Amino acid sequence: MFAVLRQDNFAYQLVYLLHIAAVIVAFASAFVHPRLGGLAKRLPGDAARALNQTIVDGSVKIHFPALALAGVLGVAMIPMSDSAYEFSDPWISAAFAIWFAMLAVLFLVLIPAERSVAREPGDEAAYKKAAMFGGILHLLLVLMLIIMVWKPGV
């Protein structure tokens, strides 16, 4: 594994750097948005709508594209690893499954929940859904980090 991390392949190292940067960008908002949502709950109607719409915009324009890019870059690293990693490795299959789950949770349920909150800032059920789906996304991130660090099956 350390041979892959220390290789003199500039292209691999660049893709690796971009992969990590994309993950940081993707999940920065996942940790900031819940705090902003809590602040929005205390604001009057139009201000709450505006802040909640900012959260939605961040999810659509930053969080989702960065998460998609992180996965694409991770996939690109596999053939660049000089056979250190293979698509058939169990940890890579698990990472694929978690990445697809993250994309699905974000795009199919979290963003729609955030949109509901932006439309009706006083809807407590919508806030709870957004919080729940955000929490699920955080759990998936922890699972992904465990897989990326320990690489089970290697």
Disulfide bonds with the S-S distance in Angstrom:
none
